[in-house]
Amino acid sequence: MGIHNHIDHINNVINQDIADCAFVNTVQELESKVNVNDQTAYIQADAFTDNPYQLLGQIVEIRKVNDKCPSRVNVQNIQFEFCVDTISGFKIDVESKMSKPVLRSSIIADKELCVKAGFLNFLGAQLDDKSSFSLIVIDQAKGLVDFQHSSWQSAVTAWKAQNQEKINDPDICYIYAITGFVQKNIIRKRYSRFEASGRGGAYGINLQGKLFTSTEDYSLDIVFGLTPAIIKRPAREIEAKAMREDYIPDAEELAFFALGSGSQIQKRIERTV
C-alpha cells in the first residue's frame, strides 16, 4: 500500500509540476513527422554506411512459398532475398543528393507502435509493456537513379541478359532493383516506467501522466528506406501489366516490397556506380 501511494504521489507531482506531458505517437503521426510510409522497405545495412550509394542497383527477389506467388490474399511468409548479382553502370541523379542532414522530428515509441510501423519494427523486441523509446530522427543522405539518362535502361538490359536463368526461373515471382534510398539516423534512449523497487534513473520524462526514467546513454541506429523498380513479374501478370521502360511498380508490388522491412544486407558487394 505504501509503495503504491509513493508511486502515485510521484506521478501526481510530475503532472502538477512538469507541464510538458509526452504521448506515444500514432502510426499516422510517425509517418507525418519523420517522413516515412508503408510502401517503402526499411532495412538495416551496416556494410553500406560508408557509401550508401552502393545500395542503388542491389537486387531483391521474392520467391514462391508453398508453390504460390504472393497475391492480395496470400502475403504470408514472403521470401525476401538479396541477390549477389547487382545492376551497375548507371548514372545517379545528382539533384537527389542532400547537401546537409535534415532533422525530421522527435517522437515517443512504445512496443505497439514499433510492431505496427515497418520503419521501427527492428526495435520492437527491445521493449515491453513498461518501456518506451524517445527517438530523434535525422535524414542523413539520399540518392536516386537518374531515370532520364540512357545508362539506366542499358544497365537493366545488360543485367537481364546476364541473368536469364533468374528471369526464366518460375520459382522467382518478383525481381526488384533498388533505385532510391534515404538513410535515416535514429538517436534513441530507452525509458522504463518508474517502479519504487527498481533502480532510479538520472533522467525522467512525463509519459502520458506516468514517470518514466532512464539510466541508459543515447545510442544510434541507421535505417535505410529503399525505393524499388520492378524487373520481373509472375508470368500470369506479364500480359496484364505492360512493363514500362522505367520499371515503376504498381501499388500491390510496392506493398509486397515493403514487407521486407526489418531485413538486413549482411555482405557488401564491391562495385562502382
Secondary structure, 3 states (H helix, E strand, C coil): CHHHHHHHHHHHHHHHHCCCCECCCCHHHHHHHHCCCCCCEEEECHHHCCCHHHHCCCEEEEECECCECCECCECCCCEEEEECCCCCCCCECHHHCCCCCEEEEEEEEEHHHHHHCHHHHHHHHHCCCCEEEEEEEEEEEEEEECCCCHHHHHHHHHHHHHCHHHHHCCCEEEEEEEEEEEEEEEEEEEEEECCCCCCCCCEEEEECCEEEEECCCCEEEEEEEEEEEEEECCHHHHCCCCCCCCCCCCHHHHHHHHCCCCCECCCCCCCCC
